[in-house]
Amino acid sequence: MNIDGPNFVATHPNIVELDRIGDEIAELSAHLDAATARLLDLIREFDARGGWNNGFLSCAHWLCYRVGLEMGAARERVRVARALGTLLRLAQALARGELSYSKVRALTRIATPETEERLLKVGLAGTADHVERIVRGWRRVDRKMETEDTARRHKHRALHVYHDEDGMVIIRARLEPQAGAVVIQAIAAAREALHQRPRGTAVRGRSRGTAIRARSCGTAILRRFPGRADD
């Protein structure tokens, strides 16, 4: 039995060479990601300053022509570049080669300045495929919450119109933004008609047209919002 010490088996030269190649691939990939970060900075500035507006429909169209990108890829570059303008942690991680462009592209679909730090940790801890799965799940939850919020707002709509004891008309409403805009338009049109009409005279000319618009807006309210008018 050998008691002089542990036995060491020399690493095969081929394995050493492959490890060296692997390290070089990883290093060059980090450099490419850092260069991509600089590229996105330039695209964002070029887009914001309208450098593409010399016969092209958009910055993405310019990238297709000048750089040779496919339209989908060009639009993604512009989207990611714009998003990173407000996501400084993700932008810096890409510039340092800590996050790949694939991860950053996925994370910018859901990241906000408020969630950026948490999502950065996700990107650093997982693979690109793992990040993509998390982003898809996150977006499904967001869509579900948005649907539930829309349903809740729809359920709590209300429109009440009634007369007070002295004959004044009272209007109380809780409306969705679109219906609320119609109500405001109708009130503005009615107010204009009242101000333009001489007291004690019939509505004529422009005032009549304004009154018609007010009635039309009122009809639109009833069509778009099945509320209730209480007598």
Secondary structure as the mmCIF struct_conf table of DSSP 4:
data_model
#
loop_
_struct_conf.conf_type_id
_struct_conf.id
_struct_conf.beg_label_comp_id
_struct_conf.beg_label_asym_id
_struct_conf.beg_label_seq_id
_struct_conf.end_label_comp_id
_struct_conf.end_label_asym_id
_struct_conf.end_label_seq_id
BEND BEND1 ASP A 4 ASP A 4
HELX_LH_PP_P HELX_LH_PP_P1 VAL A 9 HIS A 12
HELX_RH_AL_P HELX_RH_AL_P1 PRO A 13 ALA A 48
TURN_TY1_P TURN_TY1_P1 ARG A 49 GLY A 55
BEND BEND2 LEU A 57 SER A 58
HELX_RH_AL_P HELX_RH_AL_P2 CYS A 59 ARG A 66
TURN_TY1_P TURN_TY1_P2 VAL A 67 VAL A 67
HELX_RH_AL_P HELX_RH_AL_P3 MET A 71 LEU A 84
TURN_TY1_P TURN_TY1_P3 GLY A 85 GLY A 85
BEND BEND3 THR A 86 THR A 86
HELX_RH_AL_P HELX_RH_AL_P4 LEU A 88 ALA A 95
TURN_TY1_P TURN_TY1_P4 ARG A 96 GLY A 97
BEND BEND4 GLU A 98 LEU A 99
HELX_RH_AL_P HELX_RH_AL_P5 TYR A 101 LEU A 107
TURN_TY1_P TURN_TY1_P5 THR A 108 ILE A 110
TURN_TY1_P TURN_TY1_P6 PRO A 113 THR A 115
HELX_RH_AL_P HELX_RH_AL_P6 GLU A 116 ALA A 125
BEND BEND5 GLY A 126 GLY A 126
HELX_RH_AL_P HELX_RH_AL_P7 ALA A 128 LYS A 155
TURN_TY1_P TURN_TY1_P7 HIS A 156 HIS A 156
STRN STRN1 ALA A 158 HIS A 163
TURN_TY1_P TURN_TY1_P8 GLU A 165 ASP A 166
BEND BEND6 GLY A 167 GLY A 167
STRN STRN2 VAL A 169 ARG A 174
HELX_RH_AL_P HELX_RH_AL_P8 PRO A 177 GLN A 196
BEND BEND7 ARG A 197 ARG A 197
HELX_LH_PP_P HELX_LH_PP_P2 PRO A 198 PRO A 198
TURN_TY1_P TURN_TY1_P9 ARG A 199 GLY A 200
BEND BEND8 THR A 201 THR A 201
HELX_RH_AL_P HELX_RH_AL_P9 GLY A 205 ARG A 224
#
